[in-house]
Amino acid sequence: MAWVYLVIAGVLEVVWAYAMKLSDGFSKPVPSAVTILTMIASFALLSYSMRFLPLGTAYMIWTGIGAVGAFVLGIIVLGEQMSMLRVGAAILIVSGLVLMKLASTD
């Protein structure tokens, strides 16, 4: 279950990053509230998963899901630039996540 909570925490990281972008510097109340609530939930689930998973593994997976998720969301929803170099960087992050999971004993 720790892995499930960790993945959910990572997805919530993408949600709060997107909501933060929409908050326009916390000047819009609804996206600001979504940012804060999903941030708290993401940190809580990360914290819970760290009770059962190694610190380095949990933190790397959480930040990796957030980074790649925000990258993909930025391209699809916000129309951000997609270049071969940026895609290559995302592939390297995902490769690191897979290797970290394979190296984990849990």
C-alpha positions in Angstrom: 0.0 0.0 0.0 2.9 2.4 0.6 3.6 2.4 -3.2 0.0 3.3 -3.9 0.1 6.2 -1.5 3.3 7.3 -2.9 2.0 7.4 -6.5 -1.1 9.3 -5.3 1.1 11.7 -3.5 3.1 12.2 -6.8 -0.1 12.8 -8.8 -1.3 15.3 -6.2 2.1 17.1 -6.6 1.2 17.6 -10.3 -2.2 18.9 -9.3 -0.9 21.4 -6.8 1.8 22.6 -9.2 -0.8 23.2 -11.9 -3.2 24.9 -9.4 -0.3 27.1 -8.3 0.3 28.2 -11.9 -3.4 29.0 -12.2 -3.4 30.9 -8.9 -1.4 33.7 -10.5 0.8 34.2 -7.6 -1.9 33.2 -5.1 -4.0 36.1 -6.2 -7.0 33.9 -7.2 -8.7 32.3 -4.2 -10.0 29.0 -5.7 -6.7 27.8 -7.4 -4.9 29.0 -4.3 -7.1 26.9 -2.0 -6.7 23.9 -4.3 -2.9 24.4 -4.2 -2.8 24.4 -0.5 -5.2 21.5 0.1 -3.5 19.2 -2.5 -0.1 20.2 -1.2 -1.1 19.2 2.3 -2.6 15.9 1.1 0.5 15.2 -1.1 2.9 15.8 1.8 0.8 13.7 4.1 0.7 10.7 1.7 4.5 11.1 1.1 5.1 11.1 4.8 3.0 8.0 5.3 4.7 6.1 2.5 8.1 7.0 4.1 7.2 5.0 7.1 7.6 1.9 4.9 9.9 2.9 2.1 13.5 4.2 2.2 13.8 8.0 2.2 15.8 8.3 -1.0 13.4 6.0 -2.9 10.2 7.6 -1.7 11.5 11.2 -2.3 12.9 10.4 -5.7 9.7 8.7 -6.9 7.5 11.5 -5.6 9.6 14.3 -7.2 10.0 12.3 -10.4 6.2 11.8 -10.8 5.8 15.5 -10.0 8.4 16.6 -12.5 7.4 14.4 -15.4 3.7 14.9 -14.7 4.1 18.7 -14.7 6.2 18.5 -17.8 3.5 16.5 -19.7 0.7 18.7 -18.3 2.5 21.8 -19.4 2.8 20.6 -22.9 -0.7 19.2 -23.2 -2.7 21.8 -21.3 -0.6 24.9 -21.3 1.0 24.6 -24.7 4.5 24.7 -23.5 7.4 23.9 -25.8 8.2 20.3 -26.6 11.7 19.8 -27.8 13.8 16.6 -28.2 16.1 17.8 -25.5 13.3 18.3 -23.0 11.7 14.9 -23.9 15.1 13.3 -23.5 15.4 14.8 -20.1 12.0 13.4 -19.1 13.0 10.0 -20.4 16.1 10.1 -18.2 14.0 11.0 -15.2 11.5 8.1 -15.9 14.5 5.7 -16.4 15.9 6.8 -13.0 12.5 6.1 -11.4 12.3 2.6 -12.9 15.8 1.8 -11.8 15.1 3.1 -8.3 12.0 1.0 -8.1 13.9 -2.1 -9.3 16.6 -1.4 -6.7 14.2 -1.1 -3.9 13.7 -4.1 -1.6 10.1 -3.1 -0.7 
